[in-house]
Amino acid sequence: MVQDMDLPNRTNCIEAVNTVVDLNIMGAVEEFTHALDEVQSTLLGTLAHDIRSPLTVATTALHLLSDENTPKSELKPMQDMAIHSLQRATNLLGGLLDTLAIEAGDGVMMHFEPGDYVKTFSMACRDATQIYDRIEYEAPEEPLEGVFDPSALSRIIDNLVSNAIRYGAMGKRIRLTMRQDGDSVLLSVNNLGDPIPEEKQEQIFEFVSSDFQSTQSKNSWSMGLTFVKLAVEAHEGEVGIESDEKEGTTFRIRLPLKAKEPGKERTQLLV
């Protein structure tokens, strides 16, 4: 029969076990905190990068407005472009400030409001043509009224276009379409070029750390596509991808027209 451990030895054993448990907990907490900090840093970096694009467009438009050689017929469109781009930058900055105000990893704030999907989509496409002149886009002639976050929708389009430019065939067209399907909006972004291997298509929206990205080739995807998935799901929508040699790569998004109520909602970013 095994004798019970005497009290001093039992106490020492319990203390040793507690020490091991405490050390493991501390290590797990440290790793988890590092992961959340990394997510927030990457998210802030992405938002800051996104602000640069509309500010560049606005600056160009303002320079043209002050140029005496600019035709009078182009002054109003240039003015509208500058106003819209500055508004986009303001909205993105608001998102950046929202993110700074929350704890690491808690997500981003969505601002759902009534609006016209077609108008937001068309403006984002026109902005994209200022960066890449081979963009083609098609949208319904009639408005598609819904409840959505216009800044998030613009960023979805910006990120998908940036991805298409980066990974598509150089000099080839990028095609964007929007159409209505019942009570939903269908959005697609297609680029030609090398297809994405099927085994990687499941991972393309996953978060990739900045350290990992810096050591990888152009077959690594960044926070931009993670935001696309986050924002689409915040609208209770779906996003998928098709990619082959013949048709190239197509991102397809379905967004319900009125699945959300107007107001603010924090969207969780899962690590």
C-alpha positions as CSV (number, residue, x, y, z in Angstrom):
1,M,0.0,0.0,0.0
2,V,1.4,3.4,-1.0
3,Q,1.8,5.7,1.9
4,D,0.3,9.2,1.7
5,M,2.9,11.9,1.0
6,D,3.8,13.9,4.1
7,L,2.5,17.5,4.3
8,P,5.8,19.4,3.4
9,N,6.3,17.3,0.3
10,R,2.7,17.6,-0.7
11,T,2.9,21.3,-0.3
12,N,6.0,21.5,-2.4
13,C,4.4,19.4,-5.1
14,I,1.3,21.6,-5.2
15,E,3.5,24.7,-5.4
16,A,5.5,23.2,-8.2
17,V,2.3,22.3,-10.2
18,N,0.9,25.8,-9.6
19,T,4.2,27.4,-10.8
20,V,4.1,25.3,-14.0
21,V,0.5,26.2,-14.6
22,D,1.1,29.9,-14.0
23,L,4.1,29.9,-16.4
24,N,2.0,28.2,-19.1
25,I,-0.8,30.7,-18.6
26,M,1.6,33.7,-18.8
27,G,3.1,32.3,-22.0
28,A,-0.3,31.8,-23.6
29,V,-1.4,35.3,-22.6
30,E,1.8,36.8,-24.0
31,E,1.4,35.0,-27.3
32,F,-2.3,35.9,-27.5
33,T,-1.6,39.6,-26.7
34,H,1.2,39.6,-29.4
35,A,-1.3,38.2,-31.9
36,L,-3.9,40.8,-31.1
37,D,-1.3,43.6,-31.3
38,E,-0.2,42.4,-34.7
39,V,-3.7,42.3,-36.0
40,Q,-4.4,45.8,-34.8
41,S,-1.1,47.2,-36.2
42,T,-1.8,45.6,-39.6
43,L,-5.4,46.9,-39.6
44,L,-4.3,50.4,-38.8
45,G,-1.6,50.2,-41.5
46,T,-4.2,49.1,-44.1
47,L,-6.5,52.0,-43.2
48,A,-3.7,54.5,-43.3
49,H,-2.7,53.2,-46.8
50,D,-6.3,53.4,-48.0
51,I,-6.5,57.1,-47.0
52,R,-3.7,57.9,-49.4
53,S,-5.6,57.0,-52.6
54,P,-8.5,59.5,-52.3
55,L,-6.2,62.2,-51.1
56,T,-4.1,61.8,-54.2
57,V,-7.1,62.0,-56.4
58,A,-8.4,65.1,-54.6
59,T,-5.0,66.8,-54.9
60,T,-4.8,66.1,-58.6
61,A,-8.3,67.5,-59.1
62,L,-7.5,70.6,-57.1
63,H,-4.4,71.2,-59.2
64,L,-6.4,71.0,-62.4
65,L,-9.0,73.3,-61.0
66,S,-6.3,76.0,-60.4
67,D,-4.8,75.4,-63.9
68,E,-5.9,78.2,-66.3
69,N,-5.7,75.7,-69.2
70,T,-8.3,73.4,-67.8
71,P,-11.5,73.7,-70.0
72,K,-14.5,75.2,-68.2
73,S,-16.6,72.2,-69.1
74,E,-14.3,70.1,-66.9
75,L,-14.4,72.3,-63.8
76,K,-17.6,71.0,-62.3
77,P,-16.6,67.3,-62.7
78,M,-13.2,68.1,-61.2
79,Q,-14.8,69.9,-58.3
80,D,-17.2,66.9,-57.7
81,M,-14.3,64.5,-57.8
82,A,-12.3,66.6,-55.2
83,I,-15.3,66.8,-52.9
84,H,-16.1,63.1,-53.2
85,S,-12.4,62.0,-52.7
86,L,-12.0,64.2,-49.6
87,Q,-15.2,62.8,-48.2
88,R,-13.9,59.3,-48.7
89,A,-10.6,60.2,-47.0
90,T,-12.6,61.7,-44.1
91,N,-14.7,58.5,-43.8
92,L,-11.6,56.4,-43.8
93,L,-9.9,58.6,-41.2
94,G,-13.0,58.2,-39.1
95,G,-12.6,54.4,-39.3
96,L,-8.9,54.8,-38.4
97,L,-9.8,56.8,-35.3
98,D,-12.5,54.4,-34.3
99,T,-10.0,51.6,-34.5
100,L,-7.5,53.5,-32.4
101,A,-10.1,53.9,-29.7
102,I,-10.8,50.2,-29.3
103,E,-8.7,47.4,-27.8
104,A,-6.5,45.3,-30.1
105,G,-8.4,42.7,-32.1
106,D,-11.9,44.0,-31.2
107,G,-12.6,44.8,-34.8
108,V,-13.8,47.9,-36.7
109,M,-16.9,50.0,-36.6
110,M,-19.4,49.8,-39.4
111,H,-21.8,52.7,-40.1
112,F,-24.9,51.4,-41.8
113,E,-27.1,53.9,-43.5
114,P,-29.7,54.1,-46.3
115,G,-28.1,54.7,-49.6
116,D,-27.7,53.8,-53.3
117,Y,-25.5,50.8,-54.0
118,V,-25.1,51.8,-57.6
119,K,-23.9,55.4,-56.8
120,T,-21.3,54.2,-54.3
121,F,-20.1,51.4,-56.6
122,S,-19.8,53.8,-59.6
123,M,-17.9,56.4,-57.7
124,A,-15.4,53.8,-56.4
125,C,-14.9,52.5,-59.9
126,R,-14.3,56.0,-61.3
127,D,-11.8,56.6,-58.6
128,A,-10.1,53.3,-59.5
129,T,-9.7,54.4,-63.1
130,Q,-7.6,57.3,-61.9
131,I,-5.1,54.7,-60.7
132,Y,-5.4,52.1,-63.4
133,D,-6.7,53.1,-66.8
134,R,-7.7,49.6,-68.0
135,I,-10.6,49.2,-65.6
136,E,-14.0,48.5,-67.1
137,Y,-17.2,48.6,-65.0
138,E,-20.9,48.0,-65.5
139,A,-23.8,48.8,-63.2
140,P,-27.6,49.1,-63.4
141,E,-28.9,52.4,-64.7
142,E,-31.5,52.6,-61.9
143,P,-30.6,53.1,-58.3
144,L,-30.4,50.1,-55.9
145,E,-31.5,51.4,-52.6
146,G,-30.4,49.6,-49.5
147,V,-28.8,49.8,-46.0
148,F,-25.0,49.5,-46.0
149,D,-21.8,51.1,-45.0
150,P,-20.7,53.2,-48.1
151,S,-17.1,53.6,-46.8
152,A,-16.8,49.9,-46.3
153,L,-18.2,49.1,-49.8
154,S,-15.7,51.6,-51.3
155,R,-12.9,49.9,-49.5
156,I,-14.1,46.4,-50.6
157,I,-13.9,47.6,-54.2
158,D,-10.5,49.4,-53.6
159,N,-9.0,46.3,-52.0
160,L,-10.2,43.9,-54.8
161,V,-9.0,46.3,-57.5
162,S,-5.6,46.7,-55.8
163,N,-5.4,42.9,-55.5
164,A,-6.3,42.5,-59.2
165,I,-3.7,45.0,-60.3
166,R,-1.0,43.4,-58.1
167,Y,-1.6,39.8,-59.1
168,G,-3.3,40.1,-62.5
169,A,-1.6,40.0,-65.9
170,M,0.3,43.3,-66.4
171,G,-1.5,45.7,-68.8
172,K,-4.7,43.6,-69.0
173,R,-8.1,44.9,-68.3
174,I,-9.9,44.5,-64.9
175,R,-13.7,44.2,-65.1
176,L,-16.1,45.1,-62.3
177,T,-19.9,44.5,-62.5
178,M,-22.8,45.1,-60.3
179,R,-26.4,43.8,-60.7
180,Q,-29.5,43.1,-58.7
181,D,-30.6,39.6,-57.9
182,G,-33.9,39.6,-56.0
183,D,-33.3,41.3,-52.7
184,S,-29.5,41.2,-53.1
185,V,-26.7,43.0,-54.9
186,L,-24.2,40.9,-56.8
187,L,-20.7,42.3,-57.2
188,S,-17.9,40.8,-59.2
189,V,-14.2,41.8,-59.9
190,N,-12.4,39.9,-62.6
191,N,-8.8,40.0,-63.7
192,L,-6.8,38.0,-66.2
193,G,-3.6,36.2,-65.5
194,D,-2.2,33.2,-63.7
195,P,-5.0,31.3,-61.8
196,I,-4.9,30.9,-58.0
197,P,-4.3,27.2,-57.2
198,E,-7.4,25.5,-55.8
199,E,-5.7,24.5,-52.6
200,K,-4.9,28.2,-51.8
201,Q,-8.3,29.5,-52.6
202,E,-9.6,28.4,-49.1
203,Q,-6.8,30.4,-47.4
204,I,-6.9,33.6,-49.4
205,F,-9.1,35.5,-47.0
206,E,-7.2,34.4,-43.9
207,F,-5.2,36.9,-41.9
208,V,-1.5,36.9,-42.8
209,S,0.9,38.6,-40.4
210,S,3.2,41.4,-41.7
211,D,6.3,39.4,-40.7
212,F,5.1,36.5,-42.8
213,Q,4.2,38.7,-45.8
214,S,7.7,40.2,-45.8
215,T,9.3,36.8,-46.3
216,Q,6.9,35.5,-49.0
217,S,6.6,35.9,-52.7
218,K,3.7,37.5,-54.6
219,N,1.6,34.4,-53.9
220,S,0.9,35.7,-50.3
221,W,-2.2,37.8,-49.8
222,S,-2.5,40.6,-47.3
223,M,-4.9,42.2,-44.8
224,G,-6.9,43.8,-47.7
225,L,-8.7,40.5,-48.6
226,T,-9.2,39.8,-44.9
227,F,-11.0,43.1,-44.6
228,V,-13.1,42.2,-47.7
229,K,-14.4,39.1,-46.0
230,L,-14.9,40.9,-42.6
231,A,-16.9,43.7,-44.2
232,V,-19.0,41.4,-46.4
233,E,-19.9,39.2,-43.5
234,A,-20.7,42.3,-41.4
235,H,-23.4,43.1,-44.1
236,E,-24.6,39.5,-43.7
237,G,-23.3,38.8,-47.2
238,E,-21.1,36.1,-48.8
239,V,-17.8,36.3,-50.8
240,G,-16.3,33.6,-52.9
241,I,-13.6,33.1,-55.6
242,E,-13.4,31.3,-59.0
243,S,-10.0,31.0,-60.8
244,D,-8.9,29.2,-63.9
245,E,-6.6,29.6,-66.9
246,K,-9.3,30.6,-69.3
247,E,-11.4,33.1,-67.4
248,G,-8.8,34.4,-64.9
249,T,-9.7,35.2,-61.3
250,T,-13.1,36.4,-60.3
251,F,-14.2,37.5,-56.8
252,R,-18.0,37.3,-56.3
253,I,-19.9,39.0,-53.6
254,R,-23.5,38.9,-52.6
255,L,-24.8,41.6,-50.3
256,P,-28.4,41.7,-49.1
257,L,-30.1,45.1,-49.9
258,K,-31.7,45.6,-46.5
259,A,-30.4,43.0,-44.1
260,K,-29.1,45.6,-41.6
261,E,-30.7,48.4,-39.6
262,P,-29.3,51.9,-39.8
263,G,-26.7,52.6,-37.1
264,K,-23.3,51.6,-35.9
265,E,-22.1,48.1,-35.3
266,R,-18.7,46.8,-34.3
267,T,-17.4,44.0,-36.5
268,Q,-15.3,41.3,-34.9
269,L,-11.9,40.5,-36.5
270,L,-11.2,36.8,-35.8
271,V,-7.5,35.8,-35.5
